[in-house]
């Protein structure tokens, strides 16, 4: 009987590709289901039987720990170089988008609060 190994909802494409590669490199036979056309399905990686379930979980856990360490190291390197992302840097990169978002928030807040303010 099929058993779910890994949920793909919210998983980035590069991470999913890496997990597929890890499973293939270790000769673990799997298949995938997708969200479907309207996103109502259940995206996951499944095993045909539970024979390799523990091995697959261990491989994925090892991969995710390494991915976490790599991300932490990359962020620490950015911080050491003074290039870490900050709110001010994001505002400077795209001021028009920030302005439009704030304008939309202001318009929505005006419509929502106007019955209470202008009675």
C-alpha positions in Angstrom: 0.0 0.0 0.0 1.3 3.5 -0.8 2.6 5.7 1.9 3.3 9.4 2.0 6.9 10.4 2.4 7.0 14.1 2.0 4.4 16.9 1.5 5.2 19.3 -1.3 2.8 22.1 -0.3 4.8 25.3 0.3 8.0 23.7 -0.7 10.3 25.6 -3.1 11.0 24.0 -6.4 14.8 23.7 -5.8 14.2 21.9 -2.5 11.7 19.5 -4.1 14.2 18.8 -7.0 17.0 18.2 -4.4 14.8 15.7 -2.5 13.9 13.9 -5.7 17.6 13.7 -6.6 18.4 12.3 -3.1 15.8 9.7 -3.3 16.9 8.7 -6.8 20.5 8.5 -5.8 19.6 6.1 -3.0 17.5 4.0 -5.4 14.2 4.7 -3.5 11.3 4.2 -5.9 8.7 7.0 -5.5 6.0 8.9 -7.3 4.4 12.3 -7.0 0.9 13.7 -6.8 0.3 17.4 -7.6 -2.1 20.1 -6.4 -4.0 19.7 -9.6 -5.3 22.5 -11.9 -7.0 24.5 -9.2 -4.8 23.7 -6.3 -7.3 21.4 -4.6 -5.2 18.2 -4.7 -2.6 16.9 -2.3 0.9 17.5 -3.6 3.3 15.0 -2.1 6.0 12.4 -2.7 4.8 8.9 -2.1 6.4 5.5 -1.8 4.8 2.4 -3.3 5.2 0.6 0.0 6.6 1.3 3.4 9.8 -0.8 2.8 12.0 2.3 2.4 9.9 4.7 4.5 12.4 5.1 7.4 15.4 5.3 5.1 13.6 8.0 3.0 12.6 10.0 6.1 16.2 9.8 7.4 17.6 11.0 4.0 15.1 13.9 3.9 15.9 14.9 7.5 19.6 14.9 6.7 19.1 16.9 3.6 16.9 19.5 5.4 19.4 19.9 8.2 22.2 20.5 5.7 20.0 23.0 3.8 19.3 24.8 7.0 23.0 25.0 7.8 23.8 26.3 4.3 21.1 29.0 4.6 22.4 30.1 8.0 26.0 30.2 6.6 24.9 32.3 3.6 23.0 34.7 5.8 26.0 35.0 8.2 28.2 35.7 5.2 25.8 38.5 4.0 25.8 40.0 7.5 29.6 39.9 7.7 29.7 41.8 4.3 27.0 44.2 5.4 24.7 43.1 2.7 21.9 41.5 4.7 18.4 42.4 3.6 16.8 45.1 5.6 13.5 46.9 5.4 15.2 50.1 4.3 17.2 48.3 1.5 13.9 46.8 0.2 12.3 50.2 0.2 15.2 51.7 -1.7 15.2 48.8 -4.2 11.5 49.3 -5.1 10.1 52.6 -3.8 7.2 52.7 -6.3 5.8 49.3 -5.2 6.1 50.3 -1.5 4.3 53.6 -2.2 1.5 51.8 -4.1 1.1 49.2 -1.3 0.9 51.9 1.3 -1.6 53.9 -0.8 -3.8 50.8 -1.2 -3.7 50.2 2.6 -4.6 53.8 3.2 -7.5 53.7 0.8 -8.8 50.4 2.2 -8.5 51.8 5.8 -10.4 54.9 4.8 -13.3 52.9 3.4 -13.4 50.5 6.3 -13.1 53.2 9.0 -15.2 56.0 7.4 -18.6 54.8 8.8 -17.1 55.1 12.3 -15.2 58.3 11.9 -17.6 60.4 9.8 -20.9 59.6 11.6 
